[in-house]
């Protein structure tokens, strides 16, 4: 509860655009690695370190171009102050706490790997995307042509094929649209989408629609959202297309086509990386990992032999139980929430192995040592350092009790328990099964019995689907739906990513204030972030008083930013 509360406090505080003193723009290419050109003017000296005019210009011009801010004296001063303060913090302060922080070191490594893999995709996927003259001319034609269409939507291929059979025997779109759409407009207008042109719709949908003759109906088309059966209603073509107009748009069309090819090209590349025929899972180990995962014991602390036991083998490489558990622990929360069964655990492990395989490919090609990668990694590492440094400074600040207590009273809603819900759930991966379960529940079947029999989330299924009281934030955008539902009401099936959930609200607990003494530490942290501007200003002033800082005002006053095209 306290952890969730603290996260909520920090999240809301970070949404505030509190000034980070003159360190406000630390995320823009910090200047802790300094280089001086032979004829470069010295703009400022900070102890033994110098800031050259070219370094300042690079930072300042980059900031203007990335933010759209107009050149002005206040921003010029702020950027220079930032660069000075970065040097002070990096070279003239104690940084062992940050540099030895395991979380900081882990984030550096994750960022390094992510940057290398991004470059791999750039070189192996995006750089190899080609666009033909024919594709550009076809795109130009489509941009200058509006079409009108209607469609019928289905979530699965089987449903789409059934719809298509009905269309073939003459069942009208108007009738079928009332069955397949929940959207009131499409339900009542026969799935009519109106006029659109190239770039307005899903690429697969567009390709199929533009290939039709007026009145023609497509086979089921797989899109990013499901399946569509399309009927072309009308086509309006611009009759005044000229070669000069095409040539003027050619470069833009090429870029747009490349962007449209980006996602399918990446998918095709990734599909050919991992050879699943070389994968061998140890199912006994998977069972242990899944049990640990859902009990909150993600990293097992049992004996050495158990930690090193084989989990999965890919080719000649063997991954131990501990290696897989550590990788699972580093997954984003959204991915962790999908690990509900042995099959979804296998899918998560495949993703881990794919990342590992891609990394080894990148290293074998020397991408990890490419200059552009090195520079990007260096920039990211500096940004990460200053984020941790800022947090360290703020967390060490001593605030009077009166300040902390006032903050608590002024923000009592932040220091109250979150409303909690106790839900009973059944989670399946088949919509037809979900509908059948709802029908059984509506005719009197026992929820707990059905949960034990069908639900994929094993830990809750073993408890008759009962999840226990938990903060409503756990349920994301469904929290209001659950909270507003009556006790005992059957809710669903609801589509949640690739699953279908059926729920029943068993209990609710309202929010109430938490006693100050019980959360003094959490309130203090939140108050420190509220007062971060004053804290940072005072901290920097102490360092500045010990270091000789000089700015060449003549060089600064004569500076004009170099326009970058």
C-alpha positions as CSV (number, residue, x, y, z in Angstrom):
1,X,0.0,0.0,0.0
2,X,2.7,2.5,1.0
3,X,4.7,1.6,-2.1
4,X,1.7,2.3,-4.3
5,X,1.0,5.5,-2.4
6,X,4.6,6.7,-2.8
7,X,4.6,6.0,-6.5
8,X,1.4,8.0,-6.9
9,X,3.0,10.9,-5.0
10,X,6.1,10.9,-7.1
11,X,4.3,10.5,-10.3
12,X,2.1,13.5,-9.6
13,X,5.0,15.6,-8.5
14,X,7.0,14.7,-11.6
15,X,4.1,15.9,-13.7
16,X,4.7,19.4,-12.2
17,X,7.1,21.4,-14.3
18,X,9.2,22.3,-11.2
19,X,12.3,24.1,-12.2
20,X,15.5,22.2,-11.7
21,X,17.2,25.5,-10.9
22,X,19.5,26.3,-13.8
23,X,19.9,22.5,-14.3
24,X,16.5,22.7,-15.9
25,X,17.7,21.4,-19.2
26,X,20.2,18.8,-18.1
27,X,18.8,16.2,-20.5
28,X,20.2,18.1,-23.5
29,X,23.8,16.9,-24.2
30,X,25.6,17.7,-20.9
31,X,29.1,19.1,-21.3
32,X,31.1,17.0,-18.9
33,X,33.3,15.6,-21.6
34,X,35.1,18.7,-22.9
35,X,37.2,19.2,-25.9
36,X,38.9,22.4,-27.1
37,X,39.6,23.2,-30.7
38,X,42.9,24.8,-31.6
39,X,41.5,28.3,-32.4
40,X,38.3,28.0,-30.2
41,X,37.5,30.8,-27.9
42,X,37.2,30.1,-24.2
43,X,33.7,31.2,-23.1
44,X,34.1,30.1,-19.4
45,X,36.5,28.4,-17.0
46,X,35.2,26.2,-14.1
47,X,38.2,25.4,-11.9
48,X,40.5,23.4,-14.1
49,X,37.9,22.9,-16.9
50,X,37.0,25.1,-19.8
51,X,33.8,25.6,-21.9
52,X,34.6,26.6,-25.4
53,X,32.4,28.8,-27.6
54,X,31.9,25.9,-30.1
55,X,30.7,23.6,-27.3
56,X,28.3,26.2,-26.1
57,X,27.1,26.9,-29.6
58,X,26.4,23.2,-30.2
59,X,24.4,22.9,-27.0
60,X,22.5,26.2,-27.4
61,X,21.7,25.6,-31.1
62,X,20.6,22.1,-30.4
63,X,18.3,23.3,-27.7
64,X,16.7,25.9,-29.9
65,X,16.1,23.4,-32.7
66,X,14.7,20.7,-30.5
67,X,12.4,22.9,-28.5
68,X,11.4,25.6,-31.0
69,X,12.3,28.3,-28.4
70,X,13.4,31.6,-29.9
71,X,16.9,32.9,-29.2
72,X,16.8,35.2,-26.2
73,X,19.2,36.3,-23.5
74,X,17.5,34.5,-20.6
75,X,17.8,31.1,-22.4
76,X,21.4,31.9,-23.4
77,X,22.3,32.5,-19.7
78,X,20.4,29.4,-18.6
79,X,22.2,27.1,-21.0
80,X,25.6,28.5,-19.9
81,X,24.7,28.1,-16.2
82,X,23.6,24.5,-17.0
83,X,27.0,23.7,-18.5
84,X,28.8,25.2,-15.6
85,X,26.7,23.4,-13.0
86,X,27.2,20.1,-14.8
87,X,30.9,20.4,-14.5
88,X,30.6,21.4,-10.8
89,X,28.5,18.3,-10.0
90,X,30.5,15.8,-12.0
91,X,34.1,17.0,-11.2
92,X,33.8,18.8,-7.9
93,X,31.4,16.7,-5.9
94,X,31.3,13.3,-4.3
95,X,29.6,10.9,-6.6
96,X,30.4,7.4,-5.2
97,X,26.8,6.9,-4.1
98,X,25.5,7.3,-7.7
99,X,28.4,5.5,-9.4
100,X,28.1,2.4,-7.1
101,X,24.3,2.3,-7.2
102,X,23.3,-1.2,-8.6
103,X,20.1,0.3,-10.1
104,X,22.1,3.0,-11.8
105,X,24.6,0.5,-13.2
106,X,21.8,-1.7,-14.4
107,X,20.1,1.2,-16.2
108,X,23.4,2.1,-17.8
109,X,23.7,-1.5,-19.2
110,X,20.1,-1.6,-20.3
111,X,20.5,1.7,-22.1
112,X,23.8,0.5,-23.7
113,X,22.1,-2.7,-25.1
114,X,19.0,-0.8,-26.2
115,X,21.1,1.7,-28.1
116,X,23.1,-1.0,-29.9
117,X,19.9,-2.9,-30.8
118,X,18.4,0.3,-32.2
119,X,21.4,0.8,-34.4
120,X,21.2,-2.9,-35.5
121,X,17.6,-2.3,-36.7
122,X,18.7,1.0,-38.4
123,X,21.4,-0.9,-40.4
124,X,19.7,-4.3,-41.0
125,X,16.1,-3.1,-41.5
126,X,15.5,0.5,-42.1
127,X,18.6,1.2,-44.2
128,X,17.6,-1.7,-46.4
129,X,14.1,-0.6,-47.1
130,X,13.8,0.4,-50.8
131,X,11.1,2.2,-52.7
132,X,10.6,1.7,-56.4
133,X,9.5,4.4,-58.9
134,X,6.4,2.4,-59.5
135,X,5.5,2.5,-55.8
136,X,6.0,6.3,-55.7
137,X,3.9,6.9,-58.8
138,X,1.1,4.7,-57.4
139,X,1.3,6.6,-54.1
140,X,1.1,9.9,-55.9
141,X,-2.0,8.7,-57.8
142,X,-3.6,7.5,-54.6
143,X,-2.9,10.8,-52.8
144,X,-4.8,12.5,-55.6
145,X,-7.7,10.1,-55.5
146,X,-10.5,9.8,-52.9
147,X,-12.4,6.6,-52.4
148,X,-15.5,5.8,-50.4
149,X,-16.0,2.4,-48.8
150,X,-17.9,0.5,-46.2
151,X,-16.7,-2.5,-44.3
152,X,-17.6,-5.3,-41.9
153,X,-15.2,-6.0,-39.0
154,X,-14.3,-9.3,-37.3
155,X,-11.8,-10.0,-34.5
156,X,-10.8,-13.4,-35.8
157,X,-10.2,-14.9,-39.2
158,X,-12.8,-17.6,-38.5
159,X,-15.4,-14.9,-37.8
160,X,-14.4,-13.0,-40.9
161,X,-14.7,-16.1,-43.1
162,X,-18.2,-16.7,-41.8
163,X,-19.2,-13.1,-42.5
164,X,-17.8,-13.4,-46.1
165,X,-19.9,-16.5,-46.7
166,X,-22.9,-14.5,-45.7
167,X,-22.0,-11.6,-48.0
168,X,-21.4,-14.1,-50.9
169,X,-25.0,-15.5,-50.6
170,X,-26.4,-12.0,-50.6
171,X,-26.9,-10.9,-47.0
172,X,-26.8,-7.1,-47.0
173,X,-24.1,-5.0,-45.3
174,X,-26.8,-3.1,-43.5
175,X,-28.0,-6.2,-41.7
176,X,-24.6,-7.6,-40.9
177,X,-23.3,-4.2,-39.7
178,X,-25.9,-4.2,-36.9
179,X,-24.5,-7.6,-35.7
180,X,-20.7,-6.8,-35.8
181,X,-20.4,-3.2,-34.7
182,X,-20.8,-1.7,-31.3
183,X,-20.2,1.8,-32.6
184,X,-23.6,3.3,-33.1
185,X,-22.7,5.1,-36.3
186,X,-21.2,2.1,-38.1
187,X,-24.0,-0.1,-36.7
188,X,-26.7,2.0,-38.3
189,X,-25.0,3.1,-41.5
190,X,-24.0,-0.3,-42.8
191,X,-20.3,0.1,-41.9
192,X,-20.0,3.2,-44.2
193,X,-16.6,5.0,-43.7
194,X,-17.1,7.9,-46.1
195,X,-14.4,9.2,-48.3
196,X,-10.7,8.8,-47.5
197,X,-7.4,8.9,-49.3
198,X,-3.9,7.4,-49.1
199,X,-2.5,7.6,-45.6
200,X,-5.8,7.9,-43.8
201,X,-6.4,4.2,-43.0
202,X,-4.5,1.1,-42.1
203,X,-2.0,0.3,-45.0
204,X,-3.4,-3.2,-45.6
205,X,-7.0,-1.9,-45.5
206,X,-6.0,0.9,-48.0
207,X,-4.2,-1.5,-50.4
208,X,-7.2,-3.8,-50.6
209,X,-9.7,-0.9,-50.9
210,X,-7.8,0.9,-53.7
211,X,-7.5,-2.4,-55.7
212,X,-11.3,-2.8,-55.8
213,X,-13.6,-1.7,-58.6
214,X,-16.7,0.2,-57.6
215,X,-19.3,-2.2,-56.1
216,X,-16.7,-5.0,-55.7
217,X,-16.2,-6.7,-52.3
218,X,-12.9,-7.9,-51.0
219,X,-11.9,-11.2,-49.3
220,X,-11.3,-10.8,-45.6
221,X,-8.3,-8.4,-45.1
222,X,-6.0,-8.8,-42.1
223,X,-5.3,-5.4,-40.5
224,X,-3.6,-4.2,-37.4
225,X,-7.0,-4.4,-35.6
226,X,-8.5,-7.6,-36.9
227,X,-10.1,-8.5,-40.2
228,X,-12.2,-6.4,-42.6
229,X,-14.4,-7.2,-45.5
230,X,-14.5,-4.1,-47.7
231,X,-16.9,-2.9,-50.3
232,X,-15.9,0.0,-52.6
233,X,-18.7,2.6,-53.0
234,X,-17.1,5.4,-55.1
235,X,-13.9,6.8,-56.5
236,X,-13.1,10.5,-57.2
237,X,-9.8,11.1,-59.2
238,X,-8.1,14.4,-59.7
239,X,-7.8,14.7,-63.5
240,X,-5.1,17.3,-63.5
241,X,-2.0,15.3,-62.4
242,X,1.3,16.7,-63.9
243,X,4.8,15.3,-64.0
244,X,6.1,18.5,-62.3
245,X,3.7,18.0,-59.4
246,X,4.9,14.4,-59.0
247,X,8.5,15.4,-59.1
248,X,7.9,18.0,-56.4
249,X,6.3,15.4,-54.1
250,X,8.6,12.5,-54.9
251,X,11.0,12.8,-52.0
252,X,8.1,13.2,-49.5
253,X,6.3,10.2,-51.0
254,X,9.5,8.1,-50.7
255,X,9.8,8.9,-47.0
256,X,6.2,8.2,-46.3
257,X,6.4,4.8,-48.1
258,X,9.5,3.9,-46.1
259,X,7.7,4.7,-42.9
260,X,4.8,2.5,-43.9
261,X,7.2,-0.3,-44.7
262,X,9.1,0.1,-41.4
263,X,6.9,-2.0,-39.2
264,X,6.3,-5.0,-41.5
265,X,10.0,-5.0,-42.5
266,X,11.0,-5.1,-38.8
267,X,8.6,-7.9,-38.2
268,X,9.9,-9.9,-41.1
269,X,13.5,-9.4,-39.9
270,X,12.7,-10.5,-36.3
271,X,10.7,-13.5,-37.5
272,X,13.9,-14.8,-39.1
273,X,16.2,-14.3,-36.1
274,X,14.9,-16.9,-33.6
275,X,14.8,-20.5,-34.8
276,X,12.2,-22.0,-32.5
277,X,13.1,-25.6,-33.7
278,X,16.3,-25.2,-31.7
279,X,14.5,-24.3,-28.4
280,X,14.2,-26.9,-25.7
281,X,12.4,-26.0,-22.4
282,X,12.7,-27.7,-19.1
283,X,9.1,-27.7,-18.0
284,X,9.8,-28.6,-14.4
285,X,12.0,-25.5,-14.1
286,X,9.3,-23.4,-15.8
287,X,6.8,-24.5,-13.2
288,X,9.1,-23.4,-10.4
289,X,9.8,-20.0,-12.1
290,X,6.0,-19.4,-12.6
291,X,5.2,-20.3,-9.0
292,X,8.0,-17.9,-7.8
293,X,6.9,-15.2,-10.2
294,X,3.3,-15.1,-8.9
295,X,4.2,-15.4,-5.3
296,X,6.4,-12.3,-5.6
297,X,9.5,-14.3,-5.2
298,X,10.9,-13.5,-8.6
299,X,14.5,-14.2,-7.7
300,X,14.7,-17.5,-5.9
301,X,17.1,-17.8,-3.0
302,X,17.2,-21.5,-2.8
303,X,20.3,-23.7,-3.1
304,X,23.0,-23.2,-5.7
305,X,22.1,-26.3,-7.7
306,X,18.5,-25.2,-8.0
307,X,19.6,-21.7,-9.1
308,X,21.9,-23.1,-11.8
309,X,19.4,-25.8,-13.1
310,X,18.7,-25.6,-16.8
311,X,15.6,-23.6,-17.8
312,X,16.0,-23.4,-21.6
313,X,18.4,-24.4,-24.2
314,X,18.8,-22.6,-27.5
315,X,21.2,-24.2,-29.9
316,X,24.3,-24.8,-27.9
317,X,23.6,-22.1,-25.3
318,X,22.0,-23.1,-22.0
319,X,20.1,-20.5,-19.8
320,X,19.9,-21.3,-16.1
321,X,16.9,-20.7,-13.9
322,X,18.6,-17.8,-12.3
323,X,19.5,-16.1,-15.6
324,X,15.9,-16.3,-16.8
325,X,14.5,-15.1,-13.4
326,X,16.8,-12.1,-13.5
327,X,15.8,-11.3,-17.1
328,X,12.1,-11.6,-16.1
329,X,12.6,-9.3,-13.2
330,X,13.9,-6.6,-15.6
331,X,10.9,-6.7,-17.9
332,X,8.5,-3.7,-18.0
333,X,5.5,-4.1,-15.8
334,X,3.1,-4.4,-18.8
335,X,5.1,-7.4,-20.0
336,X,5.3,-9.0,-16.5
337,X,1.5,-8.8,-16.3
338,X,1.2,-11.0,-19.3
339,X,3.0,-13.9,-17.7
340,X,-0.1,-15.8,-16.6
341,X,0.7,-19.4,-17.6
342,X,3.4,-21.7,-18.8
343,X,2.7,-20.7,-22.4
344,X,2.8,-17.0,-21.7
345,X,6.0,-17.6,-19.7
346,X,7.5,-19.4,-22.7
347,X,6.5,-16.4,-24.9
348,X,8.3,-14.0,-22.4
349,X,11.4,-16.2,-22.5
350,X,11.4,-16.3,-26.3
351,X,11.4,-12.5,-26.2
352,X,14.4,-12.5,-23.8
353,X,16.3,-15.0,-26.1
354,X,15.4,-12.9,-29.2
355,X,16.9,-9.8,-27.5
356,X,20.0,-11.8,-26.5
357,X,20.4,-13.2,-30.1
358,X,20.0,-9.8,-31.6
359,X,22.7,-8.4,-29.3
360,X,25.2,-11.1,-30.3
361,X,24.5,-10.3,-34.0
362,X,25.1,-6.6,-33.4
363,X,28.4,-7.3,-31.6
364,X,29.5,-9.7,-34.3
365,X,29.0,-7.0,-36.9
366,X,30.9,-4.4,-34.8
367,X,27.8,-2.2,-34.2
368,X,28.7,-1.9,-30.5
369,X,31.9,0.0,-31.4
370,X,30.4,2.2,-34.2
371,X,31.2,5.9,-33.5
372,X,27.5,7.0,-33.8
373,X,26.6,4.3,-31.2
374,X,29.4,5.2,-28.9
375,X,28.3,8.9,-29.0
376,X,24.7,8.0,-28.4
377,X,25.6,5.7,-25.5
378,X,27.8,8.4,-24.0
379,X,25.1,11.0,-24.2
380,X,22.5,8.6,-22.6
381,X,24.9,7.7,-19.8
382,X,25.5,11.4,-18.9
383,X,21.7,12.0,-18.8
384,X,21.2,9.0,-16.6
385,X,24.0,10.1,-14.3
386,X,22.5,13.6,-13.8
387,X,19.0,12.1,-13.1
388,X,20.4,10.0,-10.3
389,X,22.6,12.8,-9.1
390,X,19.5,15.1,-8.8
391,X,17.6,12.5,-6.9
392,X,20.5,12.0,-4.5
393,X,20.8,15.7,-3.8
394,X,17.1,16.0,-3.1
395,X,16.8,12.9,-1.0
396,X,19.7,14.0,1.3
397,X,18.2,17.5,2.0
398,X,17.1,18.1,5.6
399,X,13.7,19.8,5.9
400,X,12.2,21.2,9.2
401,X,9.3,19.2,10.6
402,X,7.1,22.2,10.2
403,X,7.6,22.2,6.4
404,X,7.0,18.5,6.1
405,X,3.8,18.6,8.3
406,X,2.4,21.5,6.3
407,X,3.0,19.6,3.1
408,X,1.2,16.6,4.6
409,X,-1.8,18.8,5.6
410,X,-2.0,20.7,2.3
411,X,-1.9,17.4,0.3
412,X,-3.9,15.1,2.5
413,X,-5.6,13.4,-0.5
414,X,-2.1,12.2,-1.6
415,X,-1.6,10.6,1.9
416,X,-4.8,8.7,2.1
417,X,-5.2,5.0,1.4
418,X,-6.3,4.2,-2.2
419,X,-9.8,2.8,-2.6
420,X,-9.5,-1.0,-2.7
421,X,-11.4,-3.7,-4.5
422,X,-11.7,-7.4,-4.0
423,X,-12.4,-9.1,-7.3
424,X,-13.1,-12.6,-8.4
425,X,-11.8,-13.3,-11.9
426,X,-11.8,-15.8,-14.7
427,X,-9.2,-15.2,-17.4
428,X,-9.2,-17.1,-20.7
429,X,-7.7,-16.6,-24.2
430,X,-10.8,-17.5,-26.3
431,X,-13.7,-15.2,-26.7
432,X,-16.2,-18.0,-27.5
433,X,-15.2,-19.8,-24.3
434,X,-15.6,-16.5,-22.4
435,X,-19.1,-16.0,-23.7
436,X,-20.0,-19.6,-22.8
437,X,-18.7,-19.0,-19.2
438,X,-20.8,-15.9,-18.9
439,X,-23.9,-17.8,-20.0
440,X,-23.1,-20.5,-17.4
441,X,-22.8,-17.9,-14.7
442,X,-26.0,-16.2,-15.7
443,X,-27.8,-19.6,-15.4
444,X,-26.5,-20.2,-11.8
445,X,-23.1,-21.9,-12.2
446,X,-20.6,-21.3,-9.4
447,X,-18.0,-18.7,-10.2
448,X,-15.3,-20.3,-8.1
449,X,-15.8,-23.7,-9.7
450,X,-15.6,-22.2,-13.2
451,X,-12.4,-20.2,-12.2
452,X,-10.7,-23.4,-11.0
453,X,-11.6,-25.2,-14.2
454,X,-10.9,-22.5,-16.9
455,X,-8.9,-19.5,-15.6
456,X,-5.4,-19.1,-16.9
457,X,-4.0,-17.1,-14.0
458,X,-3.1,-20.1,-11.9
459,X,-2.6,-18.5,-8.5
460,X,-6.0,-16.9,-8.5
461,X,-7.7,-20.0,-10.1
462,X,-6.5,-22.0,-7.1
463,X,-8.3,-19.6,-4.9
464,X,-11.6,-19.8,-6.7
465,X,-10.6,-16.8,-8.8
466,X,-10.6,-14.5,-5.7
467,X,-7.8,-12.0,-6.1
468,X,-8.0,-10.3,-2.6
469,X,-8.2,-6.6,-1.8
470,X,-5.9,-4.5,-4.0
471,X,-5.7,-0.7,-4.8
472,X,-8.0,0.2,-7.7
473,X,-5.0,1.6,-9.6
474,X,-3.9,-2.0,-10.2
475,X,-6.8,-2.2,-12.6
476,X,-5.8,0.7,-14.9
477,X,-8.5,2.1,-17.1
478,X,-10.9,-0.6,-15.8
479,X,-10.8,0.8,-12.3
480,X,-13.9,3.1,-12.6
481,X,-15.9,0.3,-14.3
482,X,-15.2,-2.1,-11.4
483,X,-15.7,0.6,-8.7
484,X,-19.0,1.7,-10.1
485,X,-20.3,-1.9,-10.4
486,X,-22.6,-3.5,-7.9
487,X,-21.4,-6.1,-5.5
488,X,-21.9,-9.5,-7.0
489,X,-22.5,-8.2,-10.5
490,X,-20.9,-10.2,-13.4
491,X,-18.7,-8.0,-15.6
492,X,-17.5,-9.0,-19.0
493,X,-16.2,-10.6,-20.9
494,X,-13.7,-7.7,-21.3
495,X,-10.8,-7.9,-23.8
496,X,-7.5,-7.3,-22.1
497,X,-4.7,-7.5,-24.6
498,X,-4.9,-11.1,-25.9
499,X,-7.1,-12.4,-23.1
500,X,-10.8,-12.2,-22.1
501,X,-11.7,-11.5,-18.5
502,X,-14.9,-12.1,-16.6
503,X,-15.1,-10.4,-13.2
504,X,-17.3,-10.1,-10.1
505,X,-16.9,-7.4,-7.4
506,X,-16.8,-9.1,-4.0
507,X,-15.9,-6.1,-1.8
508,X,-15.0,-2.4,-1.7
509,X,-13.0,-0.3,0.8
510,X,-13.2,3.5,0.7
511,X,-10.1,5.8,0.9
512,X,-9.1,7.2,4.3
513,X,-6.2,9.4,5.6
514,X,-3.0,7.6,6.8
515,X,-1.6,8.8,10.1
516,X,1.3,11.1,9.6
517,X,3.7,9.2,11.9
518,X,3.0,6.0,9.9
519,X,4.3,7.6,6.7
520,X,6.6,10.3,7.9
521,X,9.4,9.0,5.6
522,X,7.2,9.0,2.5
523,X,5.8,12.5,3.3
524,X,9.4,13.8,3.8
525,X,10.4,12.4,0.4
526,X,7.4,14.0,-1.4
527,X,8.1,17.3,0.4
528,X,11.7,17.2,-0.7
529,X,10.6,17.0,-4.3
530,X,8.1,19.8,-3.8
531,X,11.0,22.0,-2.6
532,X,13.6,20.7,-5.1
533,X,14.3,24.2,-6.6
534,X,15.4,25.6,-3.3
535,X,17.3,22.5,-2.3
536,X,19.3,22.4,-5.6
537,X,20.0,26.1,-5.5
538,X,21.5,25.8,-2.0
539,X,23.5,22.7,-2.8
540,X,25.0,24.3,-5.9
541,X,25.8,27.5,-4.1
542,X,28.0,25.5,-1.7
543,X,30.0,24.0,-4.5
544,X,30.3,27.2,-6.4
545,X,31.7,28.9,-3.4
546,X,34.7,26.5,-3.5
547,X,35.5,26.7,-7.2
548,X,36.9,29.5,-9.3
549,X,34.3,30.3,-12.0
550,X,35.0,32.9,-14.7
551,X,32.9,33.8,-17.8
552,X,34.4,35.9,-20.6
553,X,31.6,38.5,-20.9
554,X,33.0,39.9,-24.2
555,X,32.9,36.5,-25.9
556,X,29.4,35.8,-24.5
557,X,28.1,39.2,-25.6
558,X,29.5,38.8,-29.1
559,X,28.0,35.3,-29.6
560,X,25.4,34.7,-32.3
561,X,24.0,31.2,-32.7
562,X,25.0,29.3,-35.9
563,X,21.9,28.3,-37.9
564,X,21.8,24.6,-38.5
565,X,19.9,23.2,-41.5
